[in-house]
Amino acid sequence: MALEKTRALTKKQIETLRMKLLAEQQALIYKESLLTQEVTLTLTNEGDEVEASISDYNNSHLLRFRNREAFYAKKIEKALKKFEKNEFGLCDDCGYWIKFERLLARPTAELCIICKEEAERDEFSNILSKQSKSMGRVVDLSGMMA
């Protein structure tokens, strides 16, 4: 596969992406403050098994969404730090510029599309050492194959 050399981002594009990241960061902070005010985990000793089951189901989803948003907030913070180092928009693997269109769609992208596709192919082809996409941990499935 031929590497497609991409031009550096313009100052206007960089500022657009920085503003988008800051807006997403503020939206997460606002959403978290609303959730904290409105929703708390409910532990119910009252009611029947169905109500307890529904409460457990709702709590698990709430925690899952909060964890997902916390993970995304960390990715936003990491991307914002790259602005300070003048490294924003560079692929972590090959060092070429990531296309503006990709960054506009996913401003926290760390890999250009070619490197990302290659990483996904590698992940898909090696089932015994899959890596969690959301948490970055290696999942050991070798014990399950016995």
C-alpha positions in Angstrom: 0.0 0.0 0.0 1.5 3.3 -1.0 1.8 6.0 1.6 -0.2 9.0 0.7 1.7 12.1 1.7 -0.7 14.7 3.2 0.0 18.4 3.5 0.4 20.0 6.9 -2.6 21.6 8.4 -3.1 25.3 8.0 -3.3 27.6 10.9 -7.1 28.1 10.3 -7.6 24.3 10.2 -5.6 23.8 13.5 -7.6 26.6 15.2 -10.9 25.0 13.9 -9.9 21.6 15.4 -8.7 23.1 18.7 -12.0 25.0 19.1 -13.9 21.8 18.3 -11.9 19.9 21.0 -12.5 22.6 23.5 -16.2 22.7 22.8 -16.4 18.9 23.2 -14.5 19.2 26.5 -16.9 21.8 27.7 -19.9 19.7 26.6 -18.6 16.7 28.6 -18.0 18.9 31.7 -21.6 20.4 31.4 -23.1 16.9 30.8 -21.2 15.5 33.9 -22.4 18.3 36.1 -26.0 17.7 35.0 -25.7 14.0 35.6 -24.2 14.6 39.0 -27.1 16.9 40.0 -29.9 14.8 38.5 -28.9 11.2 38.7 -27.3 9.3 41.6 -26.9 5.5 41.8 -29.9 4.1 43.5 -29.6 1.3 45.9 -33.0 0.0 46.7 -33.9 -2.4 49.4 -37.5 -1.7 48.9 -39.7 -3.1 46.1 -39.7 -6.4 44.4 -37.0 -8.3 42.4 -38.1 -6.7 39.1 -37.6 -3.2 40.5 -34.2 -4.2 41.9 -33.3 -5.7 38.5 -34.3 -2.6 36.6 -32.4 -0.4 39.1 -29.3 -2.6 38.6 -29.6 -2.4 34.8 -30.0 1.4 34.9 -27.0 1.7 37.2 -24.8 -0.5 35.1 -25.6 1.6 32.0 -25.0 4.8 33.8 -21.6 3.6 35.0 -20.7 2.4 31.5 -21.6 5.7 29.9 -19.7 7.6 32.6 -16.6 5.5 32.1 -16.8 6.0 28.4 -17.1 9.7 28.8 -14.2 9.8 31.2 -12.1 7.9 28.7 -13.0 10.3 25.9 -12.2 13.3 28.2 -8.7 11.8 28.7 -8.3 11.5 24.9 -9.4 15.1 24.5 -6.9 16.3 27.1 -4.1 14.3 25.3 -5.0 15.9 22.0 -5.1 19.4 23.5 -1.6 18.8 24.9 -0.4 18.0 21.4 -1.3 21.5 20.4 1.2 22.9 23.0 4.0 20.7 21.6 3.1 21.5 18.0 2.5 17.8 17.4 -1.3 17.9 16.8 -2.3 16.2 13.5 0.8 14.0 13.2 0.3 10.3 13.0 1.9 8.5 16.0 3.1 5.6 13.8 4.4 7.0 10.5 4.8 10.7 11.4 2.9 11.9 8.3 0.1 14.5 8.7 -3.4 13.2 9.3 -5.9 14.5 6.8 -8.0 17.4 8.0 -11.3 15.6 7.1 -10.4 12.7 9.3 -9.5 15.0 12.2 -12.7 17.0 11.7 -14.7 13.8 12.0 -12.5 12.5 14.9 -10.4 15.2 16.4 -8.8 12.8 18.9 -7.4 10.6 16.1 -3.8 9.6 16.7 -3.2 7.6 13.5 -3.6 8.4 9.9 -6.2 6.3 8.1 -3.6 4.0 6.5 -2.0 3.2 9.9 -5.4 2.9 11.6 -6.5 0.4 8.9 -3.3 -1.6 9.3 -3.6 -1.6 13.1 -7.2 -2.9 12.8 -6.1 -5.6 10.3 -3.4 -6.7 12.7 -5.8 -6.7 15.6 -8.4 -8.7 13.7 -5.9 -11.3 12.4 -4.4 -12.1 15.8 -7.3 -13.4 17.9 -5.1 -14.7 20.7 -3.9 -11.3 21.8 -6.8 -9.0 21.0 -6.5 -5.5 22.4 -9.5 -3.8 23.9 -10.4 -0.8 21.6 -11.8 1.2 24.5 -9.4 0.6 27.3 -6.2 -0.2 25.5 -5.6 -3.4 27.5 -4.5 -6.7 26.0 -7.1 -9.4 26.3 -5.7 -12.9 26.8 -8.0 -15.4 25.1 -5.5 -18.3 25.1 -7.0 -19.9 28.2 -10.4 -20.0 26.6 -9.1 -22.1 23.7 -8.4 -25.2 25.8 
